[in-house]
Amino acid sequence: MGFRIKNPEPSDYSLTPLQKIKFTNMHSEIQQSEIDARFDADFQYYIDNQDELVKIYNGYYLIIKDKEVRNKFTTLLEAYEWGNANFEPGTFVIQLCTPGPDAYTRNAYSQSLYF
């Protein structure tokens, strides 16, 4: 007699958090394109409302889902753990709330020369 495993769960020690999100989403009924669209909308909500959000939440990590701030935290780890405990992984944004475009923009520099 054999066992048939339906939707096996990844080991907590074998996958990184990003791999766990991808694994979870593979077994989700929500399509990746829908998740991407929600993420983009929530991130755009932060950008569009950054000035007002900074007045209230400056220095906090925000959980944003469905264009709404759901909670605030002093550390990224707290925000990540709470978000994953309350929402499907990959369906919310964690954003450090600080003023200016540096809050959501990263520049990459290279010392390589190409001829």
Beta strands, then each sheet from edge to edge (+ up, - down):
strand 1: 61-64
strand 2: 69-73
strand 3: 93-96
sheet 1: 2+ 1- 3+
end
